[in-house]
Amino acid sequence: TCTDCGCKITFEKKKKKYVYGHCTQFKGKHGAAYVAEEKITEQLMDVFSAIQVPSKAFEEISTALRAAHEDKKRTRLETIRMLDTEVEKYQRRMDKVYEDYLDEKIPEGLYQRKFEEFRTAQKKLQNKRVNIDKVEDDYFGTVNHLLSIAKEAPRLFERANMEQKRALLNLTLSNLQLDGQQLRWELKKPFDTMAFCSNNGNWL
């Protein structure tokens, strides 16, 4: 979009050869600049160079992420086992209090109160179990995929067709604007962190 008026930036070919981007000026003429596609592409290449992960850093990060992911999986499985044990415990209590009621060892009022108490506690544990199951377990795969994209970002963008370039821009940038001849943007997460790490050299 245009920083001046917020209208869309459109591209058109001049002299059947050169492509320029410019504001549609739909809300009124304001002397919008015509910017050569090559100039815009150069600036976008700078973006992808800024988030590029060096090969050595990529291997180090992948190894660290894999280790962290395995720790996370172990913790998750331990939590699930603990919850399953607690769920079974309350099931045994409900079965026991029901048997005591049938054997007339406890009155109906006490049975109903204790049964509801145990069932409520069990339900809370079951809900926690369901929420843990819903958590995306492929954290390592997702982050590693984004790192792989960043590792090859300049080359991917350079070789991409128009639709692929648009997809890469949507994945990495937000608030992409044209201010005169200059592009403005914000990097989406985690690419903002990648740019920060690239700048200070501390990838881990």
Order of alpha helices (4+ residues) and beta strands (2+ residues): beta-beta-beta-alpha-alpha-alpha-alpha-alpha-alpha-beta-beta-alpha
